[in-house]
Amino acid sequence: MCAKQLQFKGYALTDPSRWTDLKITEFKPKNFEPEDVEIAITHCGVCGSDVHTLTQGWGESKLPLVAGHEIAGKVVRVGDKVTEFKPGDRVGVGAQIGSCLQCRACKSHYENYCPKAIDTYNAEYPDGIVTQGGYATAIRAHERYVFPIPDEIESRHAATMMCAGLTVYSPLKTWGAGPGKKVGIMGIGGLGHYAVMWAKAMGAEVYAFTHDPSKIGDCQKLGADHVIDMTEKEFWKPLAGTLDLIISTIDVFEKNMPLSSYLSMLYVHGKFITCGIPDASNHLPPLHSFDLGGNGCLVGGSHVGSKKEILEMLELARSKGIRPWIEELPMKDVAKALEGVKDNKVHYRYVLTQDIDGA
């Protein structure tokens, strides 16, 4: 039984022409099922995905819409078949809230690539209920998509690990970041600052790439072994054939972005993995087959991460004492946070703290 009757309401988009003017709105949560966990939200990070969705950069939103998928809170109720959680546990929820749980991907710890994956907000459950996110009082989720927060990690820090942290941890782990590897991180923001810390903690030699020279000192504090100023002419030439892996968190591709030149920095069979996702109208720069043949490099992407990976990531954060660089704001200041993300003023992730009456 739950300790109190939760009200499901949050800061919702109701008018796309006023994308930061979010109104407290009640919403219908998913129907409570035997494997579900009900969570009272205490913290929610603000992600670039929220901005792309609220500004309609990724297509039309389902209105009213509560964004937010970097969620931390406390369990207040569990279904009869839940085995991992109990009321009072501190937990997180990330950018994915569901999948079929039956396909090859789901059964192989790749549920983040399930063809029937359900996003935490602006998506629909099979019964038609629209998913609502973490700028809210509460959320319900299948226990597969609920993650235990270690005692040593504060909820305000764990929140942004649920998306930003996991989004870059997954490709670093998948593509072998570790001792003896040279790893480049492009874009030092919410995702990129995590990627530098994870790669360093995993034992790699880390190269941080930034367009903002004022961040060079930050990159060094985060643990980068080398910092490359991308505003310098032909910065890539001294690094030709050097890097085993590049993780790009860039979510705005300029027309003159020299992607082929970036790939030239890769060693034989090196990988360029893009994690940032721009607006639908902003495509990757063109490539020619010649750009790939010289070093046999690969270009790929990554989609959030699996439960197996997030548990590994949380253990890495716990054991190494890794914490994000955050700025906390009350949830009512969500407009300020969204504008700060859009204008690239955040240093490096906003976390909203619960302030809705009835939460």
C-alpha positions as CSV (number, residue, x, y, z in Angstrom):
1,M,0.0,0.0,0.0
2,C,1.2,3.6,-0.6
3,A,1.9,5.8,2.3
4,K,-0.1,8.6,0.8
5,Q,-2.4,9.1,-2.2
6,L,-0.2,10.6,-4.9
7,Q,-1.6,13.3,-7.2
8,F,-0.3,13.1,-10.7
9,K,0.3,16.6,-12.0
10,G,3.2,18.5,-13.5
11,Y,4.5,21.5,-15.4
12,A,3.0,20.8,-18.8
13,L,3.3,22.3,-22.3
14,T,-0.1,23.4,-23.4
15,D,0.8,26.0,-26.2
16,P,3.7,25.1,-28.4
17,S,4.1,28.8,-29.4
18,R,5.0,29.5,-25.7
19,W,7.3,26.5,-25.2
20,T,8.7,27.7,-21.8
21,D,5.4,28.7,-20.4
22,L,4.5,25.5,-18.6
23,K,1.3,25.2,-16.6
24,I,0.7,22.9,-13.6
25,T,-1.7,20.3,-15.1
26,E,-3.2,17.1,-13.8
27,F,-2.6,14.0,-16.0
28,K,-3.6,10.3,-16.2
29,P,-0.7,8.0,-15.3
30,K,-0.3,4.6,-16.8
31,N,-2.6,1.9,-15.4
32,F,-1.0,0.4,-12.3
33,E,0.0,-3.2,-13.1
34,P,1.6,-6.0,-11.0
35,E,5.2,-5.3,-12.1
36,D,4.9,-1.5,-11.7
37,V,6.6,0.8,-9.3
38,E,5.0,4.1,-8.2
39,I,7.5,6.9,-7.4
40,A,7.2,10.2,-5.7
41,I,9.5,12.5,-7.7
42,T,12.0,14.6,-5.7
43,H,14.4,15.7,-8.5
44,C,14.4,15.9,-12.3
45,G,17.3,16.9,-14.6
46,V,16.7,19.1,-17.6
47,C,17.9,17.6,-20.9
48,G,18.5,18.9,-24.3
49,S,15.9,16.4,-25.4
50,D,13.3,18.4,-23.4
51,V,14.2,21.5,-25.4
52,H,14.0,19.7,-28.8
53,T,10.6,18.2,-27.8
54,L,9.0,21.3,-26.3
55,T,10.2,23.5,-29.2
56,Q,8.7,21.0,-31.7
57,G,12.2,20.4,-33.1
58,W,11.5,16.6,-33.2
59,G,8.0,16.9,-34.4
60,E,4.6,17.7,-32.9
61,S,4.1,17.1,-29.2
62,K,1.2,15.3,-27.7
63,L,-0.6,18.0,-25.6
64,P,-0.7,18.6,-22.7
65,L,2.9,17.3,-22.2
66,V,5.1,17.0,-19.1
67,A,8.7,16.7,-20.2
68,G,11.7,15.4,-18.1
69,H,13.4,12.1,-18.1
70,E,16.2,12.4,-15.6
71,I,14.1,11.4,-12.6
72,A,15.0,10.6,-9.0
73,G,12.5,9.9,-6.2
74,K,11.2,7.5,-3.6
75,V,9.1,4.4,-4.1
76,V,5.7,4.7,-2.5
77,R,4.0,1.7,-3.9
78,V,4.9,-1.6,-5.7
79,G,2.9,-4.2,-7.6
80,D,2.4,-7.7,-6.4
81,K,5.0,-9.1,-8.8
82,V,7.7,-6.5,-8.2
83,T,10.8,-8.2,-6.8
84,E,13.5,-5.5,-6.8
85,F,11.9,-2.6,-4.8
86,K,10.0,-1.7,-1.7
87,P,8.4,1.5,-0.4
88,G,11.0,3.9,0.8
89,D,13.7,2.9,-1.7
90,R,15.5,5.7,-3.6
91,V,15.3,5.1,-7.3
92,G,15.7,6.7,-10.7
93,V,13.9,6.6,-14.1
94,G,15.5,7.5,-17.4
95,A,14.6,8.3,-21.0
96,Q,12.9,5.0,-21.6
97,I,9.8,3.7,-19.8
98,G,8.8,0.6,-21.6
99,S,9.4,-2.1,-24.3
100,C,7.9,-5.4,-25.3
101,L,10.2,-7.4,-23.0
102,Q,9.8,-10.4,-25.4
103,C,11.9,-9.7,-28.4
104,R,15.5,-10.8,-29.1
105,A,16.8,-7.3,-28.0
106,C,14.9,-7.2,-24.8
107,K,16.0,-10.8,-23.9
108,S,19.7,-9.9,-24.6
109,H,20.0,-6.8,-22.4
110,Y,19.4,-4.5,-25.4
111,E,15.9,-3.4,-24.4
112,N,17.0,0.2,-25.3
113,Y,16.9,-1.0,-28.9
114,C,13.5,-2.8,-28.8
115,P,11.4,-1.9,-31.9
116,K,8.5,-1.3,-29.5
117,A,10.5,0.9,-27.0
118,I,8.4,3.5,-25.2
119,D,9.9,6.9,-24.4
120,T,9.3,8.3,-20.9
121,Y,7.3,11.3,-22.3
122,N,5.6,12.2,-25.5
123,A,4.9,8.6,-26.4
124,E,2.0,6.2,-25.9
125,Y,1.4,2.9,-24.1
126,P,-0.3,0.2,-26.0
127,D,-3.6,1.2,-24.4
128,G,-3.3,4.8,-25.7
129,I,-2.3,6.5,-22.5
130,V,0.3,9.2,-23.2
131,T,3.5,9.0,-21.3
132,Q,4.3,12.0,-19.0
133,G,7.7,12.8,-17.6
134,G,9.5,14.1,-14.5
135,Y,8.6,17.8,-14.2
136,A,5.9,16.3,-12.0
137,T,4.8,14.9,-8.7
138,A,5.0,11.3,-9.5
139,I,5.5,8.6,-12.1
140,R,4.7,4.9,-12.6
141,A,7.0,2.5,-14.4
142,H,7.7,-1.2,-14.9
143,E,10.4,-2.3,-12.6
144,R,12.7,-3.0,-15.6
145,Y,12.9,0.7,-16.1
146,V,13.4,1.6,-12.5
147,F,17.0,1.8,-11.1
148,P,18.2,1.6,-7.5
149,I,20.3,4.6,-6.4
150,P,23.3,3.6,-4.3
151,D,23.3,5.1,-0.7
152,E,26.5,7.0,-1.5
153,I,25.0,9.0,-4.3
154,E,22.6,11.8,-3.6
155,S,19.4,11.9,-5.5
156,R,20.2,15.4,-7.0
157,H,23.4,13.9,-8.5
158,A,21.8,10.6,-9.6
159,A,19.0,12.3,-11.5
160,T,21.2,13.5,-14.4
161,M,22.9,10.1,-14.6
162,M,19.6,8.6,-15.7
163,C,19.9,10.1,-19.2
164,A,23.0,12.3,-19.7
165,G,25.2,9.9,-17.8
166,L,23.9,6.7,-19.4
167,T,23.7,8.1,-22.9
168,V,27.5,8.4,-23.0
169,Y,28.4,5.6,-20.7
170,S,26.7,3.1,-23.0
171,P,28.8,3.7,-26.1
172,L,32.0,4.1,-24.0
173,K,31.4,0.6,-22.6
174,T,30.2,-0.9,-25.9
175,W,33.2,0.2,-27.8
176,G,35.9,-0.7,-25.3
177,A,37.0,2.5,-23.6
178,G,39.6,1.5,-21.1
179,P,43.3,1.1,-20.4
180,G,45.4,1.5,-23.5
181,K,42.7,3.3,-25.4
182,K,42.7,6.9,-26.6
183,V,39.2,8.3,-26.4
184,G,38.1,11.7,-27.8
185,I,35.0,13.5,-26.4
186,M,33.5,16.2,-28.6
187,G,31.3,18.8,-27.0
188,I,31.7,19.5,-23.3
189,G,28.2,20.1,-22.0
190,G,25.7,18.0,-20.0
191,L,26.7,14.8,-21.9
192,G,30.3,15.6,-22.7
193,H,31.3,16.4,-19.1
194,Y,30.0,13.0,-18.0
195,A,31.8,11.3,-20.9
196,V,35.2,12.8,-19.9
197,M,34.7,11.6,-16.3
198,W,33.5,8.1,-17.3
199,A,36.3,7.6,-19.9
200,K,38.9,8.7,-17.4
201,A,37.4,6.5,-14.6
202,M,37.4,3.5,-17.1
203,G,41.2,4.0,-17.6
204,A,41.3,5.6,-21.0
205,E,43.6,8.4,-22.2
206,V,41.1,11.2,-22.7
207,Y,41.1,13.9,-25.3
208,A,38.5,16.6,-24.7
209,F,37.4,18.7,-27.7
210,T,35.6,22.0,-27.2
211,H,34.5,25.0,-29.2
212,D,34.6,27.2,-26.1
213,P,38.2,28.0,-24.9
214,S,36.7,29.1,-21.5
215,K,36.0,25.4,-20.8
216,I,39.6,24.3,-21.2
217,G,40.2,24.6,-17.4
218,D,37.0,22.7,-16.7
219,C,38.1,19.9,-19.0
220,Q,41.3,19.5,-17.1
221,K,39.4,19.5,-13.8
222,L,37.1,16.8,-15.1
223,G,40.1,14.6,-15.8
224,A,41.0,15.1,-19.5
225,D,44.6,14.3,-20.3
226,H,44.5,16.5,-23.4
227,V,42.3,19.5,-24.3
228,I,41.8,20.5,-27.9
229,D,40.5,23.9,-28.9
230,M,38.3,23.3,-31.9
231,T,38.3,26.9,-32.9
232,E,42.0,26.6,-33.9
233,K,42.5,26.1,-37.6
234,E,42.9,22.4,-38.7
235,F,43.1,21.3,-35.1
236,W,42.7,17.7,-36.2
237,K,45.9,17.4,-38.2
238,P,48.3,16.8,-35.3
239,L,46.0,13.9,-34.2
240,A,45.8,12.0,-37.5
241,G,45.4,8.3,-36.8
242,T,45.5,8.7,-33.1
243,L,42.2,8.0,-31.5
244,D,40.5,4.6,-31.0
245,L,37.1,6.1,-30.3
246,I,35.4,9.5,-30.6
247,I,32.1,10.1,-28.7
248,S,30.4,13.2,-30.2
249,T,27.8,14.9,-28.0
250,I,27.3,17.8,-30.5
251,D,23.6,18.4,-31.1
252,V,23.8,21.2,-33.6
253,F,25.8,20.4,-36.8
254,E,27.1,23.4,-38.7
255,K,27.0,23.2,-42.5
256,N,30.8,23.5,-42.6
257,M,31.5,20.9,-39.9
258,P,34.4,18.9,-41.3
259,L,33.2,15.5,-40.4
260,S,35.7,13.8,-42.7
261,S,38.5,15.7,-41.0
262,Y,37.3,14.4,-37.6
263,L,37.3,10.9,-38.9
264,S,40.9,11.3,-40.0
265,M,41.9,11.4,-36.3
266,L,40.8,7.8,-35.8
267,Y,43.2,4.9,-35.7
268,V,42.6,1.8,-37.9
269,H,39.0,0.6,-37.4
270,G,38.4,3.5,-34.9
271,K,34.8,4.5,-34.2
272,F,33.0,7.8,-34.4
273,I,29.8,7.5,-32.3
274,T,27.3,10.4,-32.2
275,C,25.1,10.7,-29.1
276,G,23.8,14.2,-29.6
277,I,20.5,14.3,-31.7
278,P,19.8,17.6,-33.4
279,D,16.5,18.9,-34.6
280,A,15.0,16.7,-37.4
281,S,16.0,19.3,-40.0
282,N,19.7,19.4,-39.0
283,H,21.4,16.5,-40.8
284,L,24.9,15.1,-40.4
285,P,27.4,16.6,-42.8
286,P,27.9,14.6,-46.0
287,L,30.5,11.9,-46.3
288,H,32.2,10.2,-49.2
289,S,33.4,6.6,-49.3
290,F,37.0,8.0,-49.5
291,D,36.5,9.4,-46.0
292,L,36.0,5.9,-44.5
293,G,38.4,3.8,-46.5
294,G,41.8,5.3,-45.4
295,N,41.6,4.0,-41.9
296,G,38.7,1.6,-42.2
297,C,36.8,3.7,-39.6
298,L,33.2,3.2,-38.6
299,V,30.5,5.8,-38.0
300,G,27.6,4.9,-35.6
301,G,25.1,6.0,-33.1
302,S,23.8,5.0,-29.6
303,H,20.4,5.0,-28.0
304,V,20.3,5.7,-24.2
305,G,21.3,2.4,-22.5
306,S,20.1,-0.8,-20.9
307,K,19.4,-1.6,-17.3
308,K,22.5,-3.7,-17.1
309,E,24.6,-0.7,-18.3
310,I,23.0,1.8,-15.9
311,L,23.6,-0.5,-12.9
312,E,27.3,-0.8,-14.0
313,M,27.5,3.0,-14.4
314,L,26.0,3.7,-11.0
315,E,28.5,1.3,-9.4
316,L,31.3,3.1,-11.3
317,A,30.0,6.5,-9.9
318,R,29.7,5.0,-6.4
319,S,33.1,3.4,-6.4
320,K,35.0,6.3,-8.0
321,G,33.1,9.1,-6.3
322,I,32.0,10.6,-9.6
323,R,29.5,13.4,-9.4
324,P,28.1,15.7,-12.1
325,W,28.5,19.4,-12.2
326,I,25.0,20.7,-11.5
327,E,23.0,23.8,-10.8
328,E,19.8,23.2,-8.7
329,L,16.6,25.2,-9.2
330,P,13.1,24.8,-7.8
331,M,10.8,23.1,-10.3
332,K,8.8,26.3,-10.7
333,D,11.9,27.8,-12.4
334,V,11.7,25.3,-15.2
335,A,11.5,28.1,-17.8
336,K,14.8,29.5,-16.7
337,A,16.4,26.1,-16.9
338,L,15.0,25.4,-20.4
339,E,16.2,28.7,-21.7
340,G,19.6,28.2,-20.1
341,V,20.0,24.8,-21.9
342,K,18.8,26.2,-25.2
343,D,21.3,29.1,-24.9
344,N,24.1,26.8,-23.7
345,K,24.5,28.7,-20.5
346,V,24.2,25.7,-18.1
347,H,27.2,24.6,-16.2
348,Y,26.7,21.6,-16.9
349,R,23.3,20.3,-16.0
350,Y,20.2,21.8,-14.3
351,V,18.4,19.8,-11.7
352,L,14.9,20.8,-10.7
353,T,13.8,20.1,-7.1
354,Q,10.2,19.2,-6.2
355,D,8.0,22.1,-5.2
356,I,4.5,21.2,-6.4
357,D,1.8,21.3,-3.7
358,G,0.5,17.8,-3.1
359,A,3.8,16.1,-4.1
